Amino acid sequence: MLANEAAYVCSWFVVAGFLAGVGVLALRSGRRIVGWSALGIVGYTLVLTPVSVDNAGQFSQLLWLVWGVGTSIALARPPRSAGEVAVARV
């Protein structure tokens, strides 16, 4: 039983380390939503999960899974170029 709990707690640090690295890289490459959401999940995982008395901390597992799906969709879409201007033709 103790090994299960230790593995669960260690998974917080693995996920937080991964998301922190990805968050910093995403911010450097200009993907602000991906980066800040990753860093927000890191904060939630490391701060709120250990102090959660009503098991709301387990929600962090769902957050990073949903973040992974959302980020995959965002990265699969072609980037928008900022220089294009919409012109109406009459």
Summary of the structure (lengths in Angstrom):
residues: 90
radius of gyration: 17.8
end to end distance: 72.2
largest distance: 72.2
contacts: 205
relative contact order: 0.11
helix: 76%
strand: 0%
